[in-house]
Amino acid sequence: MANPKRKQSKRRSRLRRGQNQFYAPKLVKDAESGVLRRPHRVDPVTGKYRGRQVLDAGA
């Protein structure tokens, strides 16, 4: 089996692990309903996406 030639430094390991963080989702305020929602998704309250009705409002 292949083995590393040198020990990996703590800094290098921590830099790699630092990329595996969880971030809070970005939210935008809807212009019509004022509800916070994820960008580029259908508004759950009105059922609209980019000003067009795509879902029933009750769904």
C-alpha positions in Angstrom: 0.0 0.0 0.0 1.1 3.6 -0.6 2.1 5.6 2.4 2.7 9.3 2.6 6.3 10.4 2.4 5.9 13.1 5.0 3.6 13.8 7.9 0.8 16.2 7.1 1.1 19.4 9.1 -1.6 20.5 11.5 -2.1 23.6 9.6 -2.7 21.8 6.3 -5.2 19.4 8.0 -7.1 22.3 9.6 -7.2 24.2 6.4 -8.8 21.3 4.7 -11.3 20.7 7.5 -12.2 24.3 7.6 -13.8 24.0 4.2 -16.3 21.5 5.5 -18.3 24.0 7.5 -22.1 24.4 7.5 -23.4 27.9 6.8 -26.8 29.3 7.5 -28.9 29.6 4.2 -29.0 32.9 2.5 -32.5 34.5 2.8 -34.1 37.3 0.8 -37.2 39.3 1.8 -40.1 38.8 -0.7 -41.3 42.0 -2.3 -45.0 41.1 -2.2 -45.5 39.1 1.0 -42.5 40.3 3.0 -41.7 36.7 4.0 -38.1 35.6 4.2 -37.3 32.8 1.7 -34.4 31.2 -0.1 -33.5 33.0 -3.4 -34.5 31.5 -6.7 -37.4 29.5 -5.2 -41.1 29.7 -5.3 -42.7 31.9 -2.5 -44.5 29.5 -0.2 -47.2 32.0 0.8 -48.3 33.3 -2.6 -47.1 30.5 -4.9 -45.4 33.0 -7.2 -42.0 32.9 -8.8 -40.6 36.0 -10.5 -44.0 37.6 -10.6 -45.8 34.6 -12.2 -48.2 32.3 -10.5 -46.8 28.8 -10.6 -48.5 27.1 -7.6 -51.8 27.3 -6.0 -51.8 29.6 -3.1 -53.2 27.0 -0.8 -50.5 24.5 -1.6 
